[in-house]
Amino acid sequence: MYSNEYIQFLTHFHGDRDYFECHEILEEYWKKVAKGDKSSVWVGLILMAVANYHHRRNNFSGAHRTLEKSLKILEIRKNELAQLGLDSFKLIKILSEHLELITSNKPYKSYNLPITDELLQAVCEKECKRKGFIWCNKSDLTNEFLINKHRFRDRSSVIKEREIAMINRKKKGSE
């Protein structure tokens, strides 16, 4: 019923709190199922993960901007959140509370998504255990790799993809 990518997103969100990985997993999935739809529920969840990544790094400006965008999308996509086994009302409340923390420049706090589907949660907990994570563990604020993962990743494929897109735009412009 749920995609493997969504299960992996939830596993990382609640297990190792690797929000960068959450973003990567769902972005690839979004490109497969709703590419170009920037109001997709997937984009809302991606932005939520990115906001957590920024907040944990004390980038309050980036966290605020990103979480506001996420909230706008997720408020519109409440029915889809329910279909994804999440309590949309509780999620919007949690995210609104975190937006207040960010607005007040208060430190990041781990939170859990309100999963309503017990089977989904059981699958995610099992996957968490398989990966060696602890379900609903708090974020390790001393883990430099986790906190600043964007600094350590290989960006060569992203750079190449952007170069190809720029060449294609130039070709279209000269036609």
GIJO-V290174 format. One line per field, one symbol per residue. psi: psi as a letter, one per 40 degrees, with the letter a starting at -180 (. if undefined). A space follows every 50 residues. Layout:
# GIJO-V290174
psi = ???
This chain:
# GIJO-V290174
psi = diiddddddddddecefgdddddddddddddddfhegeeidddddddddd ddddddefgdddddddddddddddddfddddddefihddddddddddddd dddefiiihiiiighdhdddddddddddddeeihhfiihgeegddddfdd deihedddddddddddddddddde.
